[in-house]
Each structure stands twice: as C-alpha cells, then as structure tokens.
C-alpha cells in the first residue's frame, strides 16, 4: 500500500519555517547589538588612552591634562570610523564625585563634554592596589527590530565605562 506524504511535508514546513526565520532574525539583531557594544567600548578605550598618554615629553609639565572636549572628540571620531552615530550618545546617569588620588600630581576633575561623554582625570581606580588614572563613560541606545515578539521596537541602553591607569 502506497501513501502520499506530500501534504504533510508542506504542513510541517509551514510550522517550522517561521520559527527558523525568527531564530535567524534574533541571531542577526543580537549580533548587531554585540557589535555596537564592542564599538562603543573601543571608542571609550581610545578616549581613555589619549587621556593617559604624555602630551609633551620635553615640556616642564609633561602631563598637561586634556580637556573633556579633546577626549570626546577622540570618542566621536572612533565611533564615526565604525559607522556608529555619535550624536545618539546619552549622558552616563551617575556622574562620579571626583576624589583626589594621593599619588596624582593634580587634583581630580570630572567634566562632561558637549557630546555627553563623561571624563574624570586623576581619580582613584577600582583596582586591587590603589592606582590613579582616568575614567571615560557614556551610554548609547540600541533599537531592536524583531517583529512578532515583545522585543520589537525595544530599546536597550549600552554602557561604556572605561578606566585606565595614568602614566604620571
């Protein structure tokens, strides 16, 4: 006895293909979110790196402190190089109160640039042996487009908060 199974295969495909499509879409959008997160952390690291390097090795004061706008300019240039819109940067919600670091040559300062990048200079870091350095922090919104789920048009806020030891 020969039985026809063509109709059941189409019905099974009609049930399984939407689920596979949704899974592939989820992989794509979570991959983009992870890529954006890695990009904003890279930009914050570049801002911190430019802040801790010596600005003038032969000057009387070799480590003249940079301004928040210089650090923010480095952050925005790095974001633009990766095709991430720097105008969407959100201010980090808790701006730290500057605490003077005992081994730093200058007083601690925290300032926010016009592009919402928070820059703290000569502050103690959260390392095991206390060291002084800089902190660069900001947030960036990411919009999911994941139709037919509760994640559709869901916005998450990615945080970049980088600390780097100063070279005093």
N, C-alpha and C positions, 0 to 999 in steps of 0.2 A: 504494500500500500504506500503510495507516494503522497506526501503532504506538501502543501505550499507554505513557505515561511517568509515570503517577500513582504507581506503586510506587517508582520511583527517586527521585522528589522527596521522598517521605516518608523514605526511607533516608538521603538527603543531609541532610535537616533533622535527623534523629536523630543524625547525626555532628557537625553544625556547631553546633546549639543549645547543647549542654553547654559547648562551648568559648567561645561568645559569652557565656553566663551566667557562666562563671568569669572572663572578662576584665572584665565589668561589676562583679562582686563585688570583684575586685582593685582596680579604679579607686576603688570606694567606700571600701574599707578603707585604701588608701594615702592617699586624700583625708582621711579622718578622722585618720590619723597626722600628716599635714602640718598639719591644723588644730590638733591638740593641741600640736604642736611650736611653732607660731606663738603659741598661747595662753600656754604656759609662758615663752616668751621675752618676750612682752609683760608678763607678771607680774614677771619679773626686772627688766625695764627700769623698771617702775613702782617697784619696791623701790629700785633704784639712784637713780632720780630723786628720791624722797623723802629719800634719804640725803644727796644733794649740795646740796639747796636750803637756803637760810638758814632757820634755825628762829626766829630773833629778830633783826630788823634794828636795833632800838633798844637792845638789851642791850649790856653791856660786852663780852661774848664772843658775837658774833653767830652763830657757827657751833658751838654746843654739839653735840657728837657724839651721834648717835642710837644706840640700842642695837640689837642684833641682833633682839630681840623686836619692836621697832617696825617694822623693815624686813620681818620675816617676817609680821607682821600685814598689812602692805600687800600682800605677795605672796599670802597666803591669801585676802584679800578680793577681789583681782583674779581669782584662779582661781575662786572661788565665783561671781563675777558672770558668768563664762563657762561655768558648769556643769561645771567640772572639779574632781574631788575632791582637795582639798589634803591629806587625810590619807595619800595614797599617795606623797607626796614622799619621795625617797630622798636620803640624805646624799651630797654630792659626794665621790668617793673620795679625791682628793688635796687635803687642806686646805693651802693655801699657808702658808709660814712668813712672818710679817709682816716686811717690810723697810721701815725708815724712809725716808720720802721727804724729800729735802733742803728742798723749798720748802713742806712742810706745817707748820702751826702745832703739831701734836701728834704723839705717837708713833703708829706703825702698830699696829693691832689687828686680829686675826681672831677671830671667835667664831661659834659655831654655836647657832642658836636651838633651842627645843624641837621645832619643826616641821621640823627638818633643813635649814634654809636657812643657808648659809654667808655671812657678811657680813664683808668686810675694809674697813677705813677708813684713810685717809691712807697708801695704798700706791702705789708707782710703777706706772704702767700700761705696756702694751706698745705705746705709740705711738712714732713716729719721734723727735720731740723729746720728751724725757722729761717727763711730766706726772704730777701726783699726782691721786688720786681714790679711788673706791670700787669694790669688786667684789662682786657678788651671784651666787651659784651654787648650783644644786641639780640633782637628776635626777628624772625622772618615768617610771614604767614604762608601756608601751603594749602591750596584748594584741591580737594579730591573731586574727580568726575567719575563716579562709579554708579551708573544708572541701575534702577530697580532694587536698590539697597538703602539702608539707613545712612550709608556713608556718602550718598550723592550730595554734592554741594557742601560737604562737611569741610570746615576749615580747621586745620591744626596749626599751632604756633611752634615753630622750630627755634630752639635756643642755641646761640653760640656764646660760650663763656670760656675765654682762654686766659690762662695765667702763664707768665714766662719770667724766669729768673733774670734779674737785671745784671748787667755787666758793669759794675761800678768800679 
